[in-house]
Amino acid sequence: MVKLRNPQNEHRERFKNAQLAHTGTRGDDMQEKPYFCPNCRSNRIKFSVITSYSQSFLKDALSGNITEFKDPDAIAEPEPTIQCLVCSFTGNELRFIKQAEREPRMNSSTTPHY
């Protein structure tokens, strides 16, 4: 039994592998400063970093079938793009940092007094 090559499944596998290999490299570019969402103004803890990839591929001119995928390459960005996981607002990291500096979180005692 001959197993036919499916370029689309290969593409998915390569993309998953590239994501795993790339995990953690963007964290080095991020600043160790508090964030505060400038849109919803309620989130200080739930964020995600957005990473962009470029991937080239070849198509058959007649059928339109994808014949080959290249490995995905991460697109270098000057500053990380951050997304608020509460309201889905997306912006550059500096916007979230500046909002946290404008409205700093006050330390409060969490010891209950009975």
Contacts in CASP RR format, 6 or more apart in sequence:
PFRMAT RR
TARGET T0000
AUTHOR 0000-0000-0000
METHOD contacts of the structure
MODEL  1
MVKLRNPQNEHRERFKNAQLAHTGTRGDDMQEKPYFCPNCRSNRIKFSVI
TSYSQSFLKDALSGNITEFKDPDAIAEPEPTIQCLVCSFTGNELRFIKQA
EREPRMNSSTTPHY
7 57 0 8 1.000
7 65 0 8 1.000
7 66 0 8 1.000
7 67 0 8 1.000
7 68 0 8 1.000
7 69 0 8 1.000
8 66 0 8 1.000
10 69 0 8 1.000
11 55 0 8 1.000
11 57 0 8 1.000
11 66 0 8 1.000
11 69 0 8 1.000
14 69 0 8 1.000
14 71 0 8 1.000
14 72 0 8 1.000
15 53 0 8 1.000
15 55 0 8 1.000
15 72 0 8 1.000
18 53 0 8 1.000
18 71 0 8 1.000
18 72 0 8 1.000
18 74 0 8 1.000
22 51 0 8 1.000
22 74 0 8 1.000
25 74 0 8 1.000
26 49 0 8 1.000
26 51 0 8 1.000
26 80 0 8 1.000
27 49 0 8 1.000
27 80 0 8 1.000
29 79 0 8 1.000
29 80 0 8 1.000
30 49 0 8 1.000
30 80 0 8 1.000
30 93 0 8 1.000
31 93 0 8 1.000
31 97 0 8 1.000
33 97 0 8 1.000
33 100 0 8 1.000
34 44 0 8 1.000
34 97 0 8 1.000
34 100 0 8 1.000
34 104 0 8 1.000
34 105 0 8 1.000
35 44 0 8 1.000
35 47 0 8 1.000
35 82 0 8 1.000
35 93 0 8 1.000
35 96 0 8 1.000
35 97 0 8 1.000
35 99 0 8 1.000
35 100 0 8 1.000
36 43 0 8 1.000
36 44 0 8 1.000
36 96 0 8 1.000
36 99 0 8 1.000
36 100 0 8 1.000
36 102 0 8 1.000
36 103 0 8 1.000
36 105 0 8 1.000
37 43 0 8 1.000
37 44 0 8 1.000
37 84 0 8 1.000
37 86 0 8 1.000
37 87 0 8 1.000
37 89 0 8 1.000
37 96 0 8 1.000
37 99 0 8 1.000
38 89 0 8 1.000
38 95 0 8 1.000
38 96 0 8 1.000
38 98 0 8 1.000
38 99 0 8 1.000
39 84 0 8 1.000
39 87 0 8 1.000
39 89 0 8 1.000
40 84 0 8 1.000
40 86 0 8 1.000
40 87 0 8 1.000
40 89 0 8 1.000
41 99 0 8 1.000
41 103 0 8 1.000
42 86 0 8 1.000
43 84 0 8 1.000
43 85 0 8 1.000
43 86 0 8 1.000
43 87 0 8 1.000
44 100 0 8 1.000
44 105 0 8 1.000
46 84 0 8 1.000
46 85 0 8 1.000
46 86 0 8 1.000
47 82 0 8 1.000
47 83 0 8 1.000
47 84 0 8 1.000
47 85 0 8 1.000
47 96 0 8 1.000
48 82 0 8 1.000
48 83 0 8 1.000
48 85 0 8 1.000
49 80 0 8 1.000
49 81 0 8 1.000
49 82 0 8 1.000
49 83 0 8 1.000
50 80 0 8 1.000
50 81 0 8 1.000
50 82 0 8 1.000
50 83 0 8 1.000
50 90 0 8 1.000
51 74 0 8 1.000
52 74 0 8 1.000
52 75 0 8 1.000
52 77 0 8 1.000
53 72 0 8 1.000
53 73 0 8 1.000
53 74 0 8 1.000
53 75 0 8 1.000
54 72 0 8 1.000
54 73 0 8 1.000
54 75 0 8 1.000
55 69 0 8 1.000
55 70 0 8 1.000
55 71 0 8 1.000
55 72 0 8 1.000
55 73 0 8 1.000
56 69 0 8 1.000
56 70 0 8 1.000
57 66 0 8 1.000
57 68 0 8 1.000
57 69 0 8 1.000
57 70 0 8 1.000
58 66 0 8 1.000
58 67 0 8 1.000
58 68 0 8 1.000
59 65 0 8 1.000
59 66 0 8 1.000
59 67 0 8 1.000
60 66 0 8 1.000
60 67 0 8 1.000
79 92 0 8 1.000
79 93 0 8 1.000
79 94 0 8 1.000
80 92 0 8 1.000
80 93 0 8 1.000
81 90 0 8 1.000
81 91 0 8 1.000
81 92 0 8 1.000
81 93 0 8 1.000
82 90 0 8 1.000
82 91 0 8 1.000
82 92 0 8 1.000
82 93 0 8 1.000
82 95 0 8 1.000
82 96 0 8 1.000
83 89 0 8 1.000
83 90 0 8 1.000
83 91 0 8 1.000
84 90 0 8 1.000
84 96 0 8 1.000
END
